[in-house]
Amino acid sequence: MTATAATTDVGARTIRIGTRASLLARTQTDIVATALTDAGATVEVVTISTDGDRSQAAGTPIAQTGVGVFVTALRDAVLAGEIDVAVHSFKDLPTAPVPGLTLAAVPAREDPRDALVARDGMVLGELPPGAVVGTGSPRRVAQIAALGLGLELVPIRGNVDTRIGKVARGELDAVVLARAGLARLGRVGEATEVLDPLQVLPAPAQGALACECRADDAPLEAFLRSTLHDESVAVAVSAERAVLGGLGSPCGAPVGALAEVVEDLDDDGHVVERLSLRAVAATAEGALVRGSATGETEDAEQIGRGLAEELLADGAEPKGLAGDTANQPPPAS
């Protein structure tokens, strides 16, 4: 179905798009709102307060608020009919589906890699032993610690301004953030290094957005999909999140995964698309186990779950380790 046809099905209704109040969340929502407006829809952006925002403002440990703290209020608002669409950072979504909701569209993805913002323009390998690096992610802690650079990794919460401000004021030597967030805020130039996934694999679905609507709103689902959806991104993210689900891990666990849809040649020499997936997880002792897999794009979820089984066989215990890092803040953009 074309966007024009889907717009006709949606009719003259105003599509209410829910967003968190943070600048990054509103910027991400504006990307979706602009695309829908350009396709002929009338939209209204509605700000929803979430437990994650409130706990972040209060400095509450994530263990006291639970998994999905940034998305539950948005989902509840969709189910209650207060908004029609919820826009999420895909990496914040719990892997379990919610009855009554459907993932209508996965838009084009920003660069999923992590970025370093360090004093004096330094890259990670230039930071001296003992340098203090702030990150809200057990995944980043596990992988950066494994590099053996002798850095002191400390928890940090707050928005991008707050985190980078701690470097500018000399409270921290560096912070690690998602490059996607910096790019969407027009601040990617402040990154002193974009981390190679060979060193630090990003969180599953990092850099991707997820647009949810009510499962019984077929016209809106069709419109969102025809206007916003990027199938290659959806395939890659499906594989990455299947690793997380296969490990039985919450979205804040020390698990990294990155998938790409790449061109390959079949047995007859024809160009075909295949999925390439890499993942890393921590053991109970804090060591890292890594794995990779390739396969057909239509088998994305099975590939991810198969790789998770291999990581578990090699000793990955991310669910248990996540409990050990309960006082760490949630994954940050």
ChimeraX attribute file (.defattr): number of C-alpha atoms within 10 A of each C-alpha:
attribute: neighborCount
match mode: 1-to-1
recipient: residues
	/A:1	10
	/A:2	11
	/A:3	18
	/A:4	15
	/A:5	14
	/A:6	23
	/A:7	23
	/A:8	13
	/A:9	15
	/A:10	20
	/A:11	14
	/A:12	11
	/A:13	11
	/A:14	12
	/A:15	19
	/A:16	19
	/A:17	26
	/A:18	29
	/A:19	27
	/A:20	24
	/A:21	15
	/A:22	15
	/A:23	14
	/A:24	20
	/A:25	20
	/A:26	19
	/A:27	16
	/A:28	21
	/A:29	24
	/A:30	16
	/A:31	14
	/A:32	22
	/A:33	22
	/A:34	14
	/A:35	15
	/A:36	20
	/A:37	13
	/A:38	11
	/A:39	18
	/A:40	16
	/A:41	22
	/A:42	17
	/A:43	17
	/A:44	15
	/A:45	17
	/A:46	18
	/A:47	16
	/A:48	18
	/A:49	16
	/A:50	19
	/A:51	16
	/A:52	22
	/A:53	18
	/A:54	14
	/A:55	18
	/A:56	19
	/A:57	12
	/A:58	11
	/A:59	13
	/A:60	15
	/A:61	16
	/A:62	20
	/A:63	15
	/A:64	10
	/A:65	16
	/A:66	15
	/A:67	18
	/A:68	20
	/A:69	20
	/A:70	23
	/A:71	24
	/A:72	17
	/A:73	20
	/A:74	27
	/A:75	23
	/A:76	14
	/A:77	16
	/A:78	22
	/A:79	19
	/A:80	11
	/A:81	12
	/A:82	15
	/A:83	24
	/A:84	24
	/A:85	32
	/A:86	27
	/A:87	27
	/A:88	24
	/A:89	21
	/A:90	21
	/A:91	25
	/A:92	25
	/A:93	21
	/A:94	20
	/A:95	19
	/A:96	8
	/A:97	10
	/A:98	13
	/A:99	9
	/A:100	13
	/A:101	18
	/A:102	17
	/A:103	18
	/A:104	23
	/A:105	24
	/A:106	25
	/A:107	23
	/A:108	16
	/A:109	17
	/A:110	17
	/A:111	15
	/A:112	20
	/A:113	20
	/A:114	26
	/A:115	26
	/A:116	25
	/A:117	27
	/A:118	24
	/A:119	18
	/A:120	12
	/A:121	15
	/A:122	17
	/A:123	18
	/A:124	21
	/A:125	9
	/A:126	11
	/A:127	20
	/A:128	13
	/A:129	12
	/A:130	12
	/A:131	16
	/A:132	19
	/A:133	25
	/A:134	27
	/A:135	25
	/A:136	25
	/A:137	26
	/A:138	26
	/A:139	25
	/A:140	24
	/A:141	22
	/A:142	21
	/A:143	23
	/A:144	20
	/A:145	16
	/A:146	15
	/A:147	12
	/A:148	9
	/A:149	16
	/A:150	15
	/A:151	19
	/A:152	16
	/A:153	22
	/A:154	15
	/A:155	16
	/A:156	22
	/A:157	23
	/A:158	18
	/A:159	17
	/A:160	20
	/A:161	9
	/A:162	12
	/A:163	22
	/A:164	23
	/A:165	14
	/A:166	16
	/A:167	20
	/A:168	16
	/A:169	10
	/A:170	10
	/A:171	13
	/A:172	21
	/A:173	23
	/A:174	29
	/A:175	26
	/A:176	28
	/A:177	26
	/A:178	25
	/A:179	26
	/A:180	23
	/A:181	26
	/A:182	19
	/A:183	16
	/A:184	17
	/A:185	15
	/A:186	10
	/A:187	13
	/A:188	18
	/A:189	10
	/A:190	15
	/A:191	23
	/A:192	18
	/A:193	19
	/A:194	19
	/A:195	20
	/A:196	12
	/A:197	16
	/A:198	7
	/A:199	11
	/A:200	22
	/A:201	24
	/A:202	28
	/A:203	30
	/A:204	27
	/A:205	28
	/A:206	30
	/A:207	25
	/A:208	22
	/A:209	26
	/A:210	21
	/A:211	25
	/A:212	24
	/A:213	26
	/A:214	23
	/A:215	16
	/A:216	11
	/A:217	14
	/A:218	16
	/A:219	16
	/A:220	22
	/A:221	23
	/A:222	20
	/A:223	26
	/A:224	28
	/A:225	22
	/A:226	20
	/A:227	22
	/A:228	20
	/A:229	18
	/A:230	15
	/A:231	15
	/A:232	20
	/A:233	20
	/A:234	21
	/A:235	20
	/A:236	25
	/A:237	29
	/A:238	22
	/A:239	31
	/A:240	33
	/A:241	29
	/A:242	24
	/A:243	32
	/A:244	30
	/A:245	19
	/A:246	19
	/A:247	24
	/A:248	16
	/A:249	21
	/A:250	21
	/A:251	24
	/A:252	29
	/A:253	27
	/A:254	29
	/A:255	34
	/A:256	26
	/A:257	29
	/A:258	25
	/A:259	26
	/A:260	20
	/A:261	21
	/A:262	13
	/A:263	13
	/A:264	13
	/A:265	11
	/A:266	11
	/A:267	7
	/A:268	6
	/A:269	8
	/A:270	9
	/A:271	11
	/A:272	13
	/A:273	16
	/A:274	20
	/A:275	23
	/A:276	21
	/A:277	23
	/A:278	22
	/A:279	26
	/A:280	27
	/A:281	33
	/A:282	28
	/A:283	20
	/A:284	16
	/A:285	10
	/A:286	17
	/A:287	14
	/A:288	21
	/A:289	19
	/A:290	18
	/A:291	15
	/A:292	19
	/A:293	15
	/A:294	19
	/A:295	16
	/A:296	14
	/A:297	22
	/A:298	11
	/A:299	15
	/A:300	27
	/A:301	21
	/A:302	18
	/A:303	25
	/A:304	32
	/A:305	20
	/A:306	18
	/A:307	28
	/A:308	27
	/A:309	16
	/A:310	18
	/A:311	26
	/A:312	18
	/A:313	11
	/A:314	15
	/A:315	17
	/A:316	26
	/A:317	25
	/A:318	28
	/A:319	21
	/A:320	15
	/A:321	20
	/A:322	23
	/A:323	12
	/A:324	12
	/A:325	16
	/A:326	17
	/A:327	16
	/A:328	22
	/A:329	23
	/A:330	29
	/A:331	23
	/A:332	20
	/A:333	23
